[in-house]
Amino acid sequence: MSSLQSGSVSPKPYVDPTPLPDNVPKVQELGLTSAPLKSAAFFIGAYCKEFNEDFMLCKAENREPSHCLKEGRRVTRCATDLINKMRENCLSQFQEHWNCLERNNQEYYMCRKPERTLNACMFEKLGLTKTIPGAPAGQKPIHEVESPIFKAVQK
C-alpha cells in the first residue's frame, strides 16, 4: 500500500541566491515557452537584426559573459517589444500557430496553414515578412510552397 506525500510548496516567494549586481541593468524576461518563441523566431530575427548583430559582434570581441550584458538586454527588450506587438495585432493567429507547433513536436511543416495566416497578419499589421536566412535565391521559400513533396495531414 502506498501513501501520498504532500507537495513541497513554500509560502515564501523564490529569492535568487545569486542575484546580479546592482550595476547590471535590469530587464524583464520574455516569459515564453519554446513554441511561441519558435513561432515568432523569424520575425524576431528580422525585427531585432541590428541588436542581434551588435550582440554577436560583442561576443566575438570578448567571450567573458559579463562583457555583453548591455547588448544582450537590448536584444531581450527588442524581442519583448515585438512579442507585445504580435499580441496586440495578431493574437489569434499567433496563438493558433504556436499551439499547432506545441501539438506537433515543434515541426513547422505540420503547421503551414496557421503559419500562412500569421505571416499575412504580420505583414498587414506590422509590415514584417518571414525570410529564411540562407534560402536559395530565385526559389519559392518552403513556407510558401502550396503542394510540397513531403507533407503530412495538416489540421
C-alpha positions in Angstrom: 0.0 0.0 0.0 1.4 3.4 -1.0 1.0 6.6 0.8 0.7 10.1 -0.7 3.0 12.8 0.3 2.0 16.4 0.4 3.7 18.7 -2.1 6.6 20.9 -1.1 5.2 24.3 -1.9 6.8 27.1 0.1 4.6 30.0 1.1 7.6 32.3 0.7 8.5 33.8 -2.8 11.6 32.5 -4.5 14.7 34.6 -4.0 17.6 34.2 -6.4 20.6 33.1 -4.3 23.0 34.6 -6.8 21.4 37.9 -7.9 23.2 40.1 -10.4 25.0 43.1 -9.0 23.1 46.5 -8.9 25.3 47.9 -11.7 23.8 45.4 -14.2 20.7 46.9 -15.8 17.5 45.0 -15.1 15.3 43.6 -17.9 12.2 41.6 -17.7 12.5 38.1 -19.2 10.2 37.2 -22.2 8.3 34.6 -20.2 7.5 32.4 -23.2 7.9 28.7 -23.7 9.6 27.2 -26.8 6.5 27.1 -29.0 5.7 30.8 -29.0 9.4 31.6 -29.4 9.7 29.3 -32.4 6.6 30.8 -33.9 8.0 34.3 -33.6 11.6 33.4 -34.3 11.9 34.6 -37.9 10.1 37.8 -37.1 12.3 38.4 -34.0 15.3 37.8 -36.3 14.2 40.5 -38.8 12.8 43.0 -36.2 15.8 42.8 -33.9 18.5 42.3 -36.5 20.6 45.3 -35.5 20.6 44.4 -31.8 21.4 40.8 -32.6 24.3 41.7 -34.7 25.7 44.1 -32.1 25.4 41.3 -29.5 27.2 38.8 -31.7 29.9 41.3 -32.5 30.4 41.9 -28.8 30.6 38.2 -28.1 33.2 37.8 -30.8 35.3 40.6 -29.1 35.3 39.0 -25.7 33.9 35.7 -24.5 33.6 37.0 -20.9 29.8 36.6 -20.1 29.6 40.0 -18.3 31.2 41.9 -21.3 28.0 41.9 -23.4 25.2 42.2 -20.8 24.1 45.6 -22.1 23.8 44.3 -25.7 22.0 41.2 -24.5 19.5 43.2 -22.6 18.8 45.3 -25.8 18.1 42.1 -27.7 15.7 41.0 -24.9 13.9 44.3 -24.8 13.6 44.3 -28.6 12.1 40.8 -28.6 9.7 41.7 -25.8 8.6 44.7 -27.8 7.9 42.6 -30.8 6.0 39.9 -28.8 3.8 42.6 -27.3 3.1 44.0 -30.8 2.3 40.5 -32.0 -0.1 40.0 -29.1 -1.8 43.4 -29.8 -2.1 42.9 -33.5 -2.2 39.2 -34.4 -3.0 37.5 -31.1 -5.4 34.8 -32.5 -3.1 33.9 -35.4 -0.1 33.8 -33.2 -1.8 31.6 -30.6 -3.1 29.3 -33.4 0.3 28.9 -34.8 2.2 28.2 -31.6 -0.5 25.9 -30.3 -0.1 23.9 -33.5 3.7 23.8 -33.0 3.1 22.7 -29.4 0.8 19.8 -30.6 3.1 18.7 -33.4 6.5 18.3 -31.8 7.6 21.8 -32.9 7.5 20.8 -36.6 6.9 23.8 -39.0 5.7 21.6 -41.9 2.8 20.4 -39.8 1.6 23.9 -39.2 1.8 25.7 -42.6 -1.8 26.7 -42.7 -1.8 28.7 -39.4 1.7 29.9 -40.3 0.4 31.4 -43.5 -2.4 33.3 -41.6 0.2 34.5 -39.1 2.6 35.6 -41.8 -0.3 37.5 -43.6 -1.3 39.3 -40.4 2.3 40.2 -39.5 2.8 41.7 -43.0 -0.6 43.5 -43.0 -0.4 44.9 -39.4 3.4 45.3 -38.8 5.0 45.2 -42.3 7.1 42.2 -41.3 7.7 39.2 -43.6 9.1 35.8 -42.8 12.5 35.4 -44.5 14.6 32.3 -44.0 18.3 33.2 -43.9 20.4 31.2 -46.4 17.4 30.2 -48.5 18.3 29.6 -52.2 17.8 32.7 -54.3 15.2 32.5 -57.0 13.2 29.7 -55.4 9.9 29.9 -53.6 10.5 29.8 -49.9 9.5 26.4 -48.3 6.8 28.0 -46.2 5.1 29.5 -49.3 5.0 26.2 -51.3 1.4 25.2 -51.7 1.9 21.5 -52.5 5.2 20.3 -51.0 6.5 16.9 -51.8 6.8 16.0 -48.2 3.6 16.9 -46.3 1.6 15.5 -43.6 -2.1 15.8 -43.0 -2.5 19.4 -41.6 -5.1 20.2 -39.1 
